[in-house]
Amino acid sequence: MERKGVDVLLLDLRGLTSATDWFVIATGESDIQVRSIAERVEERLARDFDARPWHIEGLKRTHWVLLDYVDFVVHVFHREARAFYDLERLWADAPVERFGTDDAV
C-alpha cells in the first residue's frame, strides 16, 4: 500500500492565529490511503520524536483525518474533501512551503 501523501504543504500560521503555529496538509487518493497516511504520520512522530497527538478526528470516516499536536496540526485529505474545505484559500495570508513527491509524508 502506498503511504505517501501528494501535494504536501506547510502553512506557517504564526502571527495569524493563536490556535496553532503550523498546518501540514497532504492528500491521499482513497479513504484507505488517507487512513494509512495518517496512521504512518502518527507512528513516525511517536517513534522519532516521542510526540503523541493531543486529539485525532476523522479516522473512522477517512475523508479528512486531523492529527492535532497543539503546536502543529496535520490534515490528511481525500482529494475531493481537500478541494471542498480549501484550507489553503482560508489561510491565504500564511506563508507556504510546498514539498515534492520525494519529500512526501
C-alpha positions as CSV (number, residue, x, y, z in Angstrom):
1,M,0.0,0.0,0.0
2,E,1.3,3.4,-0.9
3,R,1.5,5.6,2.2
4,K,2.8,8.8,0.7
5,G,0.6,11.8,0.5
6,V,0.7,14.1,-2.5
7,D,0.5,17.8,-2.8
8,V,2.1,18.2,0.6
9,L,2.4,21.7,2.0
10,L,3.3,23.5,5.2
11,L,1.3,26.6,6.2
12,D,3.1,28.9,8.7
13,L,0.2,30.3,10.9
14,R,2.4,32.0,13.4
15,G,1.2,35.6,13.8
16,L,-2.2,34.7,12.2
17,T,-3.8,32.7,14.9
18,S,-3.2,31.6,18.4
19,A,-4.8,28.1,17.8
20,T,-1.6,26.6,16.3
21,D,1.6,27.5,14.6
22,W,1.6,25.2,11.6
23,F,-0.7,23.2,9.4
24,V,0.7,20.3,7.4
25,I,-1.6,19.4,4.6
26,A,-1.4,16.3,2.4
27,T,-3.7,14.4,0.0
28,G,-4.5,10.8,-0.4
29,E,-6.2,9.2,-3.4
30,S,-8.6,6.9,-1.4
31,D,-10.1,6.6,2.0
32,I,-7.8,3.7,2.7
33,Q,-4.7,5.7,1.7
34,V,-5.9,8.7,3.8
35,R,-6.1,6.5,6.8
36,S,-2.8,4.8,6.1
37,I,-1.0,8.2,5.7
38,A,-2.5,9.5,9.0
39,E,-1.5,6.3,10.8
40,R,2.0,6.4,9.4
41,V,2.4,10.1,10.4
42,E,1.3,9.2,13.9
43,E,3.6,6.2,14.2
44,R,6.7,8.1,12.8
45,L,6.2,11.1,15.1
46,A,5.8,8.9,18.1
47,R,8.9,6.8,17.2
48,D,11.2,9.6,16.1
49,F,10.1,12.4,18.4
50,D,8.1,10.8,21.1
51,A,5.2,13.1,20.0
52,R,1.7,12.0,20.6
53,P,-1.4,13.8,19.2
54,W,-3.5,15.7,21.7
55,H,-6.5,15.0,19.5
56,I,-7.4,12.9,16.5
57,E,-10.5,13.4,14.3
58,G,-11.8,11.5,11.2
59,L,-10.1,8.1,11.4
60,K,-13.5,6.3,11.1
61,R,-14.7,8.3,8.0
62,T,-11.3,9.0,6.5
63,H,-12.2,11.7,4.0
64,W,-10.3,14.1,6.3
65,V,-8.1,13.0,9.2
66,L,-6.9,15.6,11.6
67,L,-4.0,15.0,13.9
68,D,-3.6,17.8,16.5
69,Y,-0.2,18.1,18.1
70,V,-1.1,21.6,19.6
71,D,1.9,23.4,18.0
72,F,1.1,21.9,14.6
73,V,-1.9,20.2,13.0
74,V,-1.6,17.5,10.3
75,H,-4.5,17.4,7.9
76,V,-4.7,14.4,5.5
77,F,-7.5,14.8,3.0
78,H,-9.2,12.7,0.3
79,R,-8.8,14.8,-2.9
80,E,-12.4,15.9,-3.0
81,A,-12.5,16.9,0.7
82,R,-9.4,19.0,0.3
83,A,-10.9,20.8,-2.6
84,F,-14.2,21.4,-0.7
85,Y,-12.6,22.7,2.5
86,D,-9.8,24.5,0.7
87,L,-7.7,25.4,3.7
88,E,-5.1,27.0,1.5
89,R,-7.6,29.6,0.5
90,L,-8.9,30.1,4.0
91,W,-5.4,30.7,5.2
92,A,-4.2,32.5,2.1
93,D,-2.2,35.0,4.2
94,A,0.0,32.3,5.6
95,P,3.5,31.7,4.1
96,V,3.5,28.3,2.3
97,E,6.2,25.7,1.7
98,R,5.4,23.0,-0.8
99,F,7.1,19.6,-0.9
100,G,7.7,17.4,-3.9
101,T,6.8,13.8,-4.1
102,D,10.3,12.9,-2.8
103,D,9.5,14.8,0.4
104,A,6.1,13.3,0.7
105,V,4.6,12.5,4.1
